[in-house]
Amino acid sequence: METLRALAARLDEAGATLATLARTVTATDPPHPAFGADAAGRPGEVGRALHRQWTLATADRAREAQAAAVRLAAAAAGGGAARPPPGRGAAG
């Protein structure tokens, strides 16, 4: 039983780490000038597109990390470790 408690504690800790990551991952996004978005003409267009893509990608990763944190917390609490995440089949 102690082994299960230790595993639950580790899952809970991993969930907390992912939750923190989800909150902070977008905070470290480089500003748009780092991509050359403030340049004139085509280079600026490309820089703005790259910055937009970066921002969308990090926001997606933040949402994924938050969802994983919720699943880990549920598993640690014993409430749904065997259930697949929403929208996924058993093969996930």
C-alpha positions in Angstrom: 0.0 0.0 0.0 2.9 2.3 0.8 4.2 1.8 -2.8 0.9 3.0 -4.2 0.9 6.1 -2.0 4.5 6.8 -3.1 3.4 6.4 -6.8 0.4 8.7 -6.2 2.7 11.3 -4.6 5.0 11.1 -7.6 2.1 11.4 -10.1 0.8 14.4 -8.1 4.2 16.0 -8.1 4.5 15.5 -11.9 1.0 17.0 -12.4 2.0 20.0 -10.3 5.2 20.4 -12.4 3.2 20.2 -15.7 0.6 22.7 -14.3 3.5 25.2 -13.6 4.9 24.6 -17.0 1.5 25.3 -18.6 1.4 28.6 -16.9 4.9 29.7 -17.7 5.7 28.3 -21.1 4.1 31.2 -23.0 5.7 33.8 -20.6 9.1 33.1 -22.2 8.0 33.6 -25.7 10.4 35.9 -27.5 8.9 39.3 -28.5 8.0 39.8 -32.1 11.1 41.9 -33.0 13.2 38.7 -32.3 11.6 37.3 -35.4 12.2 40.4 -37.5 8.5 41.2 -37.4 9.3 44.9 -37.2 11.2 44.9 -40.5 9.7 46.5 -43.6 8.4 44.5 -46.6 8.5 40.8 -47.1 11.0 40.1 -44.3 8.6 41.7 -41.8 5.7 39.7 -43.2 7.7 36.5 -42.7 8.8 37.6 -39.2 5.2 38.3 -38.2 4.0 35.0 -39.6 6.8 33.2 -37.7 6.0 35.0 -34.5 2.3 34.2 -34.9 3.1 30.5 -35.5 5.5 30.4 -32.5 2.8 32.0 -30.3 0.1 29.5 -31.4 2.4 26.6 -31.0 3.5 27.5 -27.5 -0.2 28.2 -26.5 -1.1 24.7 -27.8 1.7 23.1 -25.8 0.5 25.0 -22.7 -3.0 23.6 -23.2 -1.6 20.1 -23.7 0.5 20.4 -20.5 -2.5 21.6 -18.5 -4.6 18.7 -19.8 -1.8 16.2 -18.9 -1.5 17.8 -15.4 -5.3 17.3 -14.8 -5.0 13.7 -15.9 -2.1 13.1 -13.7 -3.8 14.7 -10.7 -6.9 12.4 -11.4 -4.7 9.4 -11.6 -2.9 10.3 -8.3 -6.3 10.7 -6.6 -7.4 7.4 -8.0 -10.1 8.9 -10.1 -9.6 7.9 -13.7 -6.2 6.5 -14.3 -7.6 3.9 -16.6 -9.8 6.2 -18.7 -8.5 7.6 -22.0 -8.4 11.4 -22.4 -11.5 12.9 -24.0 -11.6 12.4 -27.8 -9.3 9.5 -27.7 -10.0 5.8 -28.0 -8.4 3.2 -25.9 -5.5 3.0 -28.4 -5.1 6.8 -28.0 
